[in-house]
Amino acid sequence: MREFTVVIEQDEDGIYVASIPELPGCHTQVKTLDELSRRIKEAIEYLEVKSGK
């Protein structure tokens, strides 16, 4: 399993935004940190399948 750095920020409306610098286009935004963890994992899996890794 590969490891990635996840950058998490919270915008002025309280929405959490996560991105992975090593995977261009890999980002998500949600209202809770629990949901953020699940969604960023889904985004990583999608991009890995799409790229064939």
N, C-alpha and C positions, 0 to 999 in steps of 0.2 A: 504494500500500500504506500502510495506517495504521500508526502507531507507538503502542505502549502501554508504560506503566511496569509492570514485573513485580516484585512483592515476593516475595522468596524467604527462607524461614526453615527452620531445621532443628530438629525437635522432640527431646525427650529420648531418644528411641529411635533417632535418626539418620535419620529419615525427612525428606525435603525436601518442603516445602509451598510452593506458588506460588499467588499470586492477582494479579488485575489490578483495581485499585480502580475504573478507568473502566468496567469491565464487571461489574456485580453478578452474582454467581453463577458467575463464571469463576475456578475454582480447581482444583488437582489436587495429588496427593501421590504420591511415588515414592521408590525407594531410591537412585537415582543421578542426578547432574546431567545426564548425557547423555539419560537417559530423560525427565527433567523438561522439557528443551528441546522434545523431540518432543511430549510430552503437552500442554504449555501451548499450543503452536501449533495442535494439533488442537482444543483447547477454544475458542480464539479463532475458528477457522474455523467450528466448529459454531454458536457464538453469532451470528456474522455472517450465516450462512446462515439461521438461525432468525429473525433480526430483519429479514432482507431487505436488509442493507447490503452 
